[in-house]
Amino acid sequence: MMSWRGIRRKRDVHVSATGVDTPADTVSEGSLKFTFEQGGNNSDPSYQEASGAPVEKRSPLGYSVGPIAIIMLNLSKMVGTGIYSTPSSVLSGTGSVGLSLIFWALGFFISLASLAVYLEYSAYFPNRSGSEVVYLEQAFPRPKYFFPTTFAVQTVILSFSSSNAIVLAEYLYKIHGSTPTAWELKGVAIAGYSVAFLLVVFHTRSSYWVSNGIGIVKLLTLIFVAITGLVVLGGNVHRVPDPKANFRDAFAGTSSSGYGPTNALYKIVFSYSGYENAFNVVNEVKNPVKTIRNNATIALLIVSILYVLANIAYFAAVPKEELMKSSQVAASLFFEKVFGSSGAARGLSFLIALSAFGNLVAVLIGQSRMIRECGR
């Protein structure tokens, strides 16, 4: 891997006609050549390996990504269906409410450390969208085209968006109150994915508007769950007679094996995945390093707080044993305990379906930029 700090320190300078020292247009290190280029997003010029895709002087996709779009892009990808379904399996893995809550908080710090790595790379390449494609291409320029090609194959074949499309279809049928066949489920999933795909393909700005709108709904939903949980914890819901039962001996039953907690932490880290989504659109952001640093951190902090509060809400309303053994998602149990089973399940199904669709749009926005960089 090349030492970018070393290259930036050792770069040549030449004296221009005005007598001012300016960086040379190219520098060499062995068989590699690095060009000094600047995009149109108000970022500083930077060096990049010359065999990679060139810096676009002006982004053909425009510069529509501001602070709100960055927050909602990340939030929409982070908040999929995980926070509604994962808590019960995390509780089963850790064995106790106390360790489960600690793990959800730990997931924030792990994600924050990973976010810092992405920020470091974006500071080196502030004029390129595509995130990992660009960073791998520039860090490992030889063999030529190896990482962009490999990443394109991996992104297309091993994409997890198909699972979100299936979840979208499942919950649309739950809203309708019917049970689909396997082919009906796949058909609706393909239709939902196609709608999200066409939305991203035909109008860039509209895709951001949809992502922002659904992101706001997701945010309000989690805030609603968090506030409702605090109301339950205060003893103000007669359906839940003892909301503090799970917190009295919070670490009782903590797992002594290594597998359960490790698996639980893995699921939590996956639930936080999406904190890096805005790095896929760096070249569409004005002053990207500062703007993404501030707003990606805000998005991660908001999500982590709401994740912890949502778990507290589930533990306040649902007995520990029922939560661990139930095949239902944790949010479904929560809504049934607090509001009854009449319209709560249908309302929750709508929110999860909307969340899954928003996740599709956010992921497609990011992945489309990755594939574009692979092609360039």
Phi, psi and omega in degrees: 000136183286149177268100183292326179297319180296319180295319183290328179285325187266008185296144181283157174230155173226159182266122181281178180297337180273357180086010182260134177289125178231151180297146177292153181292330179221150171226158181235147172217102186067232180272359182263143176239142183235131181258150181256108188226160180221136177269191183255021184257024177067017176269163178290150174295155182211162176274145170212155182298132193293335182282350179282177179297140182289155176288134178276122182297328174218128183291124177292345178270001178082189181229060186269357187267108177250191182304315181295317180297321179297313180299314184286327175300312180291315182296319182295327178281323179292313184270087174258243177255355186300314184292340179273334185244330186292324185308324180292319179287329175294318178297320178296323181288319182278328178088347182215154179295317183298312180292326178300314179295322177297320180295321178295323175291321179296326177302326177297314183291325176295316180293323178296320177296319178293322177300322179297325178294315177299321179296322178299314180293320180294332176291329177283326184233068185282359183251010185233128169276170176111351173051241188303326179302311181293315185295319178289319179300319183278329180284326181232075185288347178236139359291146186299134178069003184296307184290318176301319180293314180298319181293323178297316179297314181297319183293321183283312187282320186255021179297138178268006180295333179300324179293323177293324178295321178295317178299318177303313180296317181302315184281336172294320177291325177295323177299319181286339179081025181237163179250117184276159169282171181299320181287324176297318179298315179295323179297314178293323178298316178296321179297315179297317178296321180295319178299314178297319180298312181296325178299318181286324185289316192271339181207105184300312184294322179297323179296324176291322178298315179297315179300317179295315182297312180292324177300321179294319177298317177300316180298314180295325178297313179294323176297319179298314178299317182296314181293318178300319178298320178293324176296316178298315181297332178282358178081024185260009179240114187291339179292337181248098187289328184224079186291344183261007184300319182286348184257353184291315176234073195296334184259009177294133178085009180304132183295137178261355179272166179270333187292310185303304179299323179296316178296321179296316180295322177299316180295324179292315179299320177296325178294335178272350183297133187132346177298342184260002190299324182294339179290346175286345184237031184305318184285357176257009182245128175285136183049060194295322186298309181291317184295314180289321179304311184291312190277330174293323177293319178299315180300315180295320180295315179300313182296318182296317178298315181291327176299313180296316180293324178295319177296320176300320178298314179299316182290333179286327187262332188245129176302145184304312183296320180293321180294322182286326186265342186289146175271351178281158176290152185300320181295325178296316176299318180300312182295321180293319180293325185271318188249355186089174188262005185292278183262356185294317182296319180292320177296319178294321179299320178297315181295320179290321177297317178296320178297318179295320179293318177299323177296320177301313182297313181298318179293319180295323177300313180292314183292328178296325177289324177297311180298322179298317179293324175300318180291324181291000000 
